[in-house]
Amino acid sequence: MARRSRDIEYNEDINIWPAFTDLMSNAFMILILFLLMTIVISITKNNNKPVKEAVDLPLKVKQLEQQVKNLQIQLESQKRLTDTPPIIIIKDEGAYRFASGSAEIPQQMSNYILRQIVPEIENRTKQYGINVVEIIGHTDGQPNGNVASNLDLNLEKVVSGALPVGKLESGSNADLGLMRALAVVKVLRDIQIKERRLSGLSFRAYSAAQLILPNGSFAAIARQDDVTRRRIEIRFTRLGEVKEVK
């Protein structure tokens, strides 16, 4: 079942870079004004000079125009590295639902990830210069602690492929969110290897349990079934240099 891209897009208003982008835009406008003033001064001076010297004026104008184009390219590059890509949402509904308490991905959901989600990831990582894709599992507030968790013993085995995700047992919503995020990561990594796509990307699996609502705020206590809160969020970031704080 195909969806249009707007159905999986979540526009978040939070962006830590607007001040920097505004500063770059203002600096760019000042440079444009400076170049225009330079052109006017050149024309004024050349009006009082011999014809031979004035012949070089068109060449100077072309050079200035090229400098403007170069500045525009640099500004776009800076914006690409500071803008925040939209979040992709996989809603827990229809054919893309996880079974209750499970992290096993149905085949239709796996197909959906390949056909719809992967192209979106490719487009956004290329457009925004991204190298890390974060997968975050969200649950509703229903208690999920009927069995003892075995994640501490088996997580690494699932990541390495020694065990399937279905062998994990969740003892909490935090466990379940991580299991589901990890299941999506494994699908994406398989596509990366078998389909030779998503080149150069690293994937991270996280859990937000029942803490964060779709609007980004912290959730109040609510123990009922709520499909609107169960979801997989795909976020994008850039891996920076690790520095120790002393």
C-alpha positions as CSV (number, residue, x, y, z in Angstrom):
1,M,0.0,0.0,0.0
2,A,1.7,3.2,-1.2
3,R,1.5,6.5,0.6
4,R,2.3,9.9,-0.7
5,S,5.4,11.5,0.9
6,R,3.4,14.2,2.6
7,D,1.7,11.4,4.7
8,I,5.0,10.4,6.3
9,E,6.4,13.9,6.8
10,Y,6.4,15.6,10.2
11,N,7.4,19.3,10.1
12,E,9.1,20.3,13.4
13,D,9.3,24.0,14.2
14,I,12.4,23.6,16.3
15,N,15.6,24.7,14.5
16,I,18.7,25.7,16.4
17,W,20.3,27.4,13.4
18,P,17.9,30.3,12.3
19,A,20.1,33.0,13.8
20,F,23.2,31.7,12.0
21,T,21.3,31.4,8.7
22,D,19.9,35.0,9.1
23,L,23.4,36.2,9.8
24,M,24.7,34.5,6.6
25,S,21.8,36.0,4.6
26,N,22.5,39.5,5.9
27,A,26.2,39.1,5.2
28,F,25.4,38.0,1.7
29,M,23.2,41.1,1.1
30,I,25.9,43.4,2.3
31,L,28.4,41.8,-0.1
32,I,25.9,42.2,-3.0
33,L,25.5,45.9,-2.0
34,F,29.3,46.3,-1.9
35,L,29.7,44.8,-5.3
36,L,27.0,47.1,-6.8
37,M,28.7,50.1,-5.3
38,T,32.0,48.9,-6.8
39,I,30.3,48.7,-10.3
40,V,28.9,52.3,-9.9
41,I,32.2,53.7,-8.8
42,S,33.9,51.9,-11.8
43,I,31.4,53.4,-14.2
44,T,31.9,56.9,-12.8
45,K,35.6,56.7,-13.0
46,N,35.6,55.3,-16.5
47,N,33.4,58.2,-17.7
48,N,36.4,60.5,-17.1
49,K,39.0,58.2,-18.7
50,P,40.0,57.5,-22.2
51,V,37.9,55.1,-24.3
52,K,40.6,52.3,-24.2
53,E,40.3,52.1,-20.4
54,A,36.5,52.1,-20.5
55,V,36.6,49.1,-22.8
56,D,37.5,46.8,-19.8
57,L,34.4,47.7,-17.9
58,P,32.2,44.9,-19.4
59,L,34.8,42.4,-18.4
60,K,34.9,43.8,-14.8
61,V,31.1,43.5,-14.7
62,K,31.3,39.9,-15.7
63,Q,33.9,39.2,-13.1
64,L,31.7,40.8,-10.4
65,E,28.7,38.8,-11.6
66,Q,30.7,35.6,-11.2
67,Q,31.8,36.6,-7.7
68,V,28.1,37.1,-6.9
69,K,27.3,33.6,-8.2
70,N,30.1,32.1,-6.2
71,L,28.8,33.8,-3.0
72,Q,25.3,32.5,-3.7
73,I,26.7,28.9,-4.0
74,Q,28.6,29.3,-0.8
75,L,25.4,30.6,1.0
76,E,23.3,27.7,-0.3
77,S,26.0,25.3,0.9
78,Q,26.0,26.8,4.4
79,K,22.2,26.6,4.5
80,R,22.3,23.0,3.5
81,L,24.6,22.2,6.4
82,T,22.5,24.1,9.0
83,D,18.9,23.5,8.0
84,T,17.0,20.7,9.8
85,P,15.5,18.0,7.6
86,P,11.8,17.1,8.2
87,I,11.2,14.0,10.4
88,I,9.7,10.9,8.7
89,I,6.9,9.1,10.6
90,I,5.9,5.5,10.2
91,K,2.5,5.4,11.9
92,D,1.3,2.3,13.7
93,E,-1.8,1.7,11.5
94,G,-3.2,-0.5,8.8
95,A,-0.8,-3.0,7.3
96,Y,2.1,-1.3,9.0
97,R,1.2,-2.2,12.5
98,F,3.3,-4.2,14.9
99,A,1.5,-6.9,16.8
100,S,0.7,-6.0,20.4
101,G,3.9,-6.3,22.4
102,S,5.9,-7.4,19.4
103,A,8.7,-5.9,17.3
104,E,8.5,-8.3,14.3
105,I,7.9,-6.3,11.1
106,P,5.1,-7.5,8.8
107,Q,6.1,-8.2,5.2
108,Q,3.8,-5.3,4.0
109,M,5.6,-2.9,6.3
110,S,9.0,-4.2,5.1
111,N,7.9,-3.6,1.5
112,Y,6.7,-0.1,2.4
113,I,10.1,0.8,4.0
114,L,11.9,-0.3,0.8
115,R,9.6,1.4,-1.7
116,Q,8.6,4.5,0.2
117,I,10.8,5.2,3.1
118,V,14.2,4.4,1.6
119,P,13.8,7.0,-1.3
120,E,12.8,9.6,1.2
121,I,15.9,8.9,3.3
122,E,18.1,9.0,0.3
123,N,16.7,12.4,-0.9
124,R,16.9,14.0,2.5
125,T,20.4,12.8,3.4
126,K,21.7,14.0,0.1
127,Q,19.9,17.4,0.2
128,Y,21.0,18.2,3.8
129,G,24.4,16.6,3.9
130,I,23.4,14.0,6.5
131,N,25.4,10.9,7.5
132,V,23.5,9.5,10.5
133,V,19.9,8.3,10.5
134,E,18.2,7.9,13.9
135,I,15.3,5.5,14.4
136,I,13.2,6.2,17.5
137,G,10.5,3.8,18.8
138,H,7.5,5.4,20.5
139,T,4.7,3.5,22.4
140,D,1.5,4.4,24.2
141,G,1.2,4.4,27.9
142,Q,-0.2,0.9,28.4
143,P,1.9,-1.1,30.8
144,N,4.1,-3.7,29.1
145,G,5.7,-5.7,31.8
146,N,4.1,-9.2,31.8
147,V,7.5,-11.0,31.2
148,A,11.0,-10.5,32.3
149,S,13.2,-8.5,29.8
150,N,16.0,-10.4,28.1
151,L,17.4,-7.4,26.2
152,D,20.5,-7.1,28.5
153,L,21.5,-10.6,27.4
154,N,20.5,-10.6,23.7
155,L,20.6,-7.1,22.2
156,E,24.1,-7.5,20.8
157,K,23.2,-10.9,19.4
158,V,20.3,-9.4,17.5
159,V,22.4,-6.6,16.1
160,S,25.1,-9.1,14.9
161,G,22.4,-11.3,13.3
162,A,22.9,-14.3,15.6
163,L,19.3,-13.9,16.8
164,P,16.2,-12.5,15.2
165,V,14.4,-9.6,16.7
166,G,11.5,-12.0,17.6
167,K,13.7,-13.6,20.2
168,L,13.7,-10.4,22.3
169,E,11.3,-10.2,25.3
170,S,10.3,-6.7,26.5
171,G,9.8,-6.0,30.2
172,S,8.8,-2.4,29.7
173,N,7.7,0.2,27.1
174,A,11.3,1.4,27.0
175,D,12.3,-2.1,25.9
176,L,9.5,-2.4,23.3
177,G,10.3,1.0,21.7
178,L,14.0,0.0,21.4
179,M,13.1,-3.4,20.0
180,R,10.9,-1.8,17.3
181,A,13.5,0.8,16.4
182,L,16.1,-1.9,16.1
183,A,13.8,-4.0,13.9
184,V,13.6,-1.0,11.5
185,V,17.3,-0.5,11.6
186,K,17.9,-4.1,10.7
187,V,15.6,-3.7,7.6
188,L,17.5,-0.6,6.5
189,R,20.9,-2.2,7.0
190,D,19.8,-5.3,5.0
191,I,18.7,-2.9,2.2
192,Q,22.0,-1.1,2.4
193,I,23.9,-4.4,1.9
194,K,21.7,-6.3,-0.5
195,E,20.3,-3.4,-2.6
196,R,23.5,-1.3,-2.4
197,R,21.5,1.7,-1.4
198,L,21.8,4.2,1.5
199,S,25.5,4.4,0.9
200,G,27.6,6.0,3.6
201,L,24.8,6.2,6.2
202,S,25.0,5.0,9.7
203,F,21.9,4.0,11.7
204,R,21.1,4.4,15.4
205,A,18.2,2.8,17.3
206,Y,16.7,4.6,20.3
207,S,13.6,4.3,22.5
208,A,11.4,7.1,23.7
209,A,8.9,4.6,25.4
210,Q,5.6,6.5,26.1
211,L,7.3,9.7,27.1
212,I,6.9,11.9,24.0
213,L,3.7,12.9,22.3
214,P,3.5,13.4,18.5
215,N,3.6,17.1,19.1
216,G,6.9,16.8,20.9
217,S,5.7,17.5,24.4
218,F,6.0,15.2,27.4
219,A,3.0,12.9,27.9
220,A,0.8,12.9,31.0
221,I,-0.2,9.6,32.6
222,A,-2.5,7.7,30.3
223,R,-2.7,3.9,30.4
224,Q,-5.2,3.3,27.7
225,D,-4.7,2.0,24.2
226,D,-3.8,5.0,21.9
227,V,-2.7,4.3,18.3
228,T,-1.8,7.9,17.7
229,R,1.1,7.7,20.1
230,R,2.6,4.5,18.7
231,R,5.0,5.3,15.9
232,I,8.5,5.1,14.5
233,E,10.3,8.4,14.0
234,I,13.1,8.7,11.5
235,R,15.4,11.7,12.3
236,F,18.5,13.0,10.6
237,T,21.7,14.3,12.1
238,R,25.4,14.7,11.3
239,L,28.1,12.8,13.2
240,G,30.4,15.3,14.8
241,E,33.8,15.0,16.4
242,V,33.7,13.6,20.0
243,K,35.5,15.9,22.5
244,E,36.0,15.3,26.1
245,V,35.0,18.0,28.6
246,K,37.6,18.4,31.3
